[in-house]
Amino acid sequence: MLSEEVIDKITRRGVQEIISHDEFVRMLQEGKPLRLKMGFDPSRPDIHLGHVVGLRKLRQLQQLGHQVILVVGDWTAQIGDPSGQSATRPVLTHDEVVSNAESYLRQFFKVVDKDLTQVVWQSEWFGKFGLADVIRLTGKFTVAQFLQRDDFAKRFQEQRPIAITELLYPLLQAYDSVEIRSDVEFGGTDQRFNLLVGRELQQMEGQRPQQCFLMPILVGTDGVQKMSKSLDNYVGVEEPPNDMYGKLMSLPDELIVPYFEYLTDAPSEELATFSSDLAAGSANPMVMKKRLAWEITAQFHERSAADAAQENFERVVQRRALPEEIPEFAEPSLAPSFENETRRLSNIIVDAGLAPSTTEAKRLINQGAVQIISDPSGDSRTVDRDDRAAGLGLEHRTVIKVGRRRFIRLVSS
């Protein structure tokens, strides 16, 4: 029998909802290994801290002897969303799916125990599906049932199109649960409807219905929206230590305790103290944030790397000194023979990899997010115009700083 403390940690901390909570606890107390389903859409290859919330819960259950079944959605990824309604479902080739899956698995096993995980590919069963199988599956549910899903209901009321393909996705995800005989399926709160369809389809197929383990949606570094790579408010699990630490230090104060709760093993009693101290204004948020950034960085890198990232942050951000190591960029306009009069700062920023496009580079310049720093004097000035290299006085060993953490040192090519 598991203790109340263990049960509480599994079912309460970092959990939004369990359907059904009591049944899930009963299954845990039975002591039999459970099959824990986690689906993976290989449309994107990267994992960020928003995904880690659920992965940590899988890891906790693995430590109790349960097995993770990771379902790679390779079959549905090659269908995409032909209606164009879902930007998150691009049509992928088989090679793209395999490449994304390899990257995902490498990051997945940074958190989840590889030895207690079974990886299965959706095409193992859907590759054998015929039209008769699809029709039989669609006959299990009605359109009215699927229009209860929030996004479908909203689009239907607004008379915006809903492709038949989109209606099939919850069915296909549900059939995955039938095929692997899932005991528990994990997903974010935005997956609630799909997980419940799987639970119902299992009952129709004579299986014990899976429990639905819903994880909270992690707010991104902007403090407003769900963590997402497309919104550039994410912290990737493979980011360099300095970038990971620096991004976490940019969190709004109100996210300190939720991040500790969802992403660390800090004792719950200590989190309660953090909350009360922050509310009373008796604690320094910077101190708490440094510990948070260090603990998360140390999870994905060596402890020594987390120490170095903290030292770098204190030197560069708090003391406003230059980093010890700055990548060099051979800038052609610094060469004596260069005669191209159109070589501007925005071009240099993009070519040096400090911004993805000249439009973004110009936006950063206009917002005052770009500085020019003389090395070794350290004298700096904020740039407010997209001028030519000569007009800005750029020379050999000049450092360009973009934002708070991106640096490049120009050298003559």
N, C-alpha and C positions, 0 to 999 in steps of 0.2 A: 504494500500500500504506500502510495506517495503521501508525503506530509502536506498539510494545508499550506505551508510556506511555498513549497515547490509548485503546487497546483495554482496558487495565487500568482506566482511569477509567470507561469506559462499562460494562464488564461486572462490575466488582467493587465500586466505591464506591456505597453506597446501594442495593445489589441483594441480594435474598435468594437467588434461584435463577433460572437460565435453562435452559429445556428446549427444545432441547438447546444447551448452551453452545458446543460445538465447531462445530456447524452454523451457529449465529448468527454466530460470528466469521468463518467461511468466507464467509457471505453479505455481511458488512460488507466483507471484503477484495475481493469481486468488484467493488465500486465502483458497482453499479447502485442507483438509488433504491428504497428499500424502502417498503412501505405499512404504516404503524404504526397499529394499531387501538387506540383507547381508547373504551370504552363509557361512557355516562353515563345513570344512572337519574334522571330529573327529578322524583323524589318530593320532593327537597329542593333549594332553589335556591342554597344557599351552599357555598362551598369553604373548607376550613380547611387548616392546614399539613400535616395527614395526607395530603391529596390532593396537595399540592405536591411531595412526595417523588417521585411518579411523573411529574408534569408537568415537573419539572426534567430528568428523564431524556429525555423526549420532546424538550425544547428542545435538549439536547446533540446528539441524533441529527439534529434539523432543521438544526443548524449544519454537519452533515456532508453535507447535501443530501437527506435523506430526508423523506417526506411523512407527516403525521399525518392519519388519517381518524377524525374524531370521530363516533361513532354515538349519536344521541339516541334513547333508548328510549321514544319517545312512544307506540308501539303497546302495549307491555306495561304502561306506566304507567297506561293507561286500563282495564286489566284488574284490576290490584292483586292482592290475595290474598284471594279470597272466603272461604277457610277460616278466616281470622282468626289463623293461626299466625304470620304475619310482620308485625310492627308497622312494618317498614321499607318495606312495599309497600301503602300506602293507595291506594284507587281515586281517580283524578284525572280531572277533566273536561279537555276539549281546551284550554280557556282557561287552566286551571291549569298544564297541561304547557307551553304556550307561554310563559307568564309566568316559570315556573321556569327554562326553557331560556334565555330572554333574560338573566336574572340570572346564570346559570351561565356563559354564554359571555362575558359582560362580565368576570367574574373569571378565567375560563380563559385569556383572552388577556392577562392581566397577566403570565403566565409563558410561555405558548406563542406562537410566531410565527404571527400570523393569516394572513400571506401564504403560509405553507407548510402550511396546514391546510385540509382539505376537511370541511365539516359535512354529514352525511347524516342523514335521518330514517328510522327503522325502518319507518314506515308506507308508505314508498316501495315496499317489497316485500311486507310483511305485509298491507297494505291490499288486496292482490289475492289473498290466500290464501283458498282454499276448503277445505271439509272433506276433500276428497281429498288436498290438499297436506299437511294436518296429519297425516292417517293415514299417508301415505307417509313423512313425517319421523319419526313415532313408531316405525315399523317398522325403523328403523336401529339401535335400541338395545333392551336388555332391562331389565326392572325390577331384576334382580339387579345389573346394572352400576351403576345409579343409586343403589342402596342402599349402594354402597361410599363414597358421600360421607359425611363424618363426621357432619353434623347429621341426615341422613336415617337413617343406621345407628343413631344413638343413640335417635332417636324411635321407630324400628321396634322396637328391643329393649325400650324402655319401654312399648310398645303404645300410643303416642300417635299421633293421626291424622296422615297425610301426604296432602294433597290432590293429585289428579291434576294440577291447575293448577301446583303447585309443581314437579312432575316435568317439566313442559313448559318451564320457564324456562331450564334449561341447554341444552335443545335449540334454543330460540329464539335464545339468545345465540350458540350455535354456528353457527346458520344465518346470522346476521349476518356471521360471518367468511367464509362461503362466498360470500355476496352481494357483499361488497366485495373479495373475493380478498385477504384479509389475509396479510401476510408475517410480522408479529410482533404479538401481542396483549399489552397491558399490564394488570396488575391486582395487587391485594394478595394476600398468601399465602392469604387466605380465599377467593380466586377460583380456586385451583389446579385444582380438579375441573372447573369450567366451561370454563376455558381449554383443558384437555386434551380435553374433548368437542369443542370447535371444531376442534382439531388432527385428531382422528380423523374427524370428519365431512368435513372437506376432503379427506382421503385417499379416503374413500368416493366423493366427487364428482369424483375425478380431478384434484384440485388439489394443489400442493405444500403440505404441512402447515405451518401457522404455527408460529413459535417462541413459547414462552410466557415472558414476562418478568415475574417475580414480585417485587414490591416489598415491603420490610419494613413491618410495621405500626408506625406512630409512636405511642409512648406519650404520653398526654395530660399536661397540666400537673399532674395529681395524682400522677404518677409511678407509677401502678399499672395503669390500664386504657387500652385503645385510645382515641385521641383521638376524641371524639364530641360533637356539639352536645347530644344528649340527656343526656349525662353532665356537661355544663357544665365540661368539662376541655379545651376547644378554644381555638385562636387563629385567628380568621377572617381571611381575606386582605383584607377590606374594613373591618376594625376601625379606629377612629381611632388615630393614632400613639401617644398616651399609653396607651390600653388595650392595644395590641399589645405595646408595650415593657414595660409593667407586668406583663402576664401572663407574658411570657418571663422576667422577673426572678424570678418565683415558682417556676420550675422547680427540682426537686430537683437537687443537685449531680451525681448519677450520670447525668443526662440531658444534661449540657453537651456532652460529646464526641459522642454520637449525633446531637444536633441540629446541631452543626457539620458532621458528616459528611454528613447527609442533606439539609441545607437551605442550605449555604453552599459557597463555592469555596475555603475555607481549605485550604492545601496539606496533603497527607496526612502529610508529615514533621512539620508543626507539630502536627497532631492527636495523633501519637504522643508528642510532647513533653508536650502537655496531659495525656494519659492517665497518663504516668509521674509527672508533677509532682503531679497530684491524688492518685494512689495513695501517693506519698511524703509528702504533706502539705506540700510545699514551695511550693505556689502558692496564691494567694488566689482561691477560687471566685467571689467577687463581681466581681473584675476580669474574669475570663473571661466571666462571665454578662453583664456590661455590654457587652462587645464583641459577643457573640452577639446580644443583644437589639437593639443598634444596627444590626448588619449585616442582620438579617432585616427590621427596620422600614424600613430604607433601600431594601430591595428593592421594597417595595410603596408607599412614599411617597418624597417628596423627601429628599435627605440633610439638608437644613435642618430638616425635620420630625423626622427621627431625632435630630438634635442637640437640638431643643427637647424631645422626649420624654425624653431622658436628663437634661436639666436639670430637667425637671418631677419626674422620679423622685427625683433627688438632693434636691430641695427638699422634696417632700411626704413621701417615705418615709424617707429617710435623716436629714434635718434636722427632719422632722415639722412643717414649715411648711405654710401653706395654698397651694393652687395659685394662680397669677396670675389665671386666669380660672375662675370658678365659675358655672354656670348658675343663674339665679334662678327661684324658684317662688312664685307669688302664693298665699299660704296664707290661706283665708277666715277661719280661727279667730283670726287676728291682728287682724281688723277690729273696731273698738269695738262695732259693732252685732251682732256674732255671738253667738248664744245657744244653739247646739247643744252640749249637754253630752257628746255621745257622740264628738266628734272626738278620736281618739286618735292616738298617734305612728305606729302601724302603718298607719292610714288615710293619714296624710301621706306616709309612705315609699312606699306603693303609688301614690298619686296623683301623686307627684313623679317616678315612674318608676325608683325605686331598688330595687324588688323587684316581682316579677310578681303576688304575691297577699298578702293579709293573713296567711295561714298562714306563708308564707315570711318575711314581715316580722317576725312574732312570734318565729319560730325564730332569726332574726338577733339580735333584741333579747335573747332568753334566752341566746344564746351569747356575749354581750358584744361583738358586732361592730358596734354602733351607738354613735357618739359625738356629743355636742352641743358645739359650739365657739362661743365668743363672739367676735364680730368687732367691733372690730379687736384686742382684747386677746390673742386666741389661746388663752385659757384653755379647757380641754376637760375633759369628764367622760364616762365610759362609762355608758350607760343600762342599767339592769337590770330595768326594768318598763315595760309598755305603758300608760303613764299618759296623761291628757288633756294637751293643749297647755299649758293654764294651769298644771297641776300640775307640768309639767316646766320651767316658766319660759321657754318659747319666746317670742321676740319678734322684732321687725323686724331683719333682717340676721343672725339666728342661722344658723349653718352646721350642717347635719346631714351626718355622714360615715358611710357604710355600707361595711364592709369596708376595703380598703386604698386603693381608687382611685375610689370613687363619692362625689361631693359635691353638695350643693344648698344654695343660700342662700335662706332664707325672707324674703319681703317681704310687707308688708301689701297685701291685695287692695283 
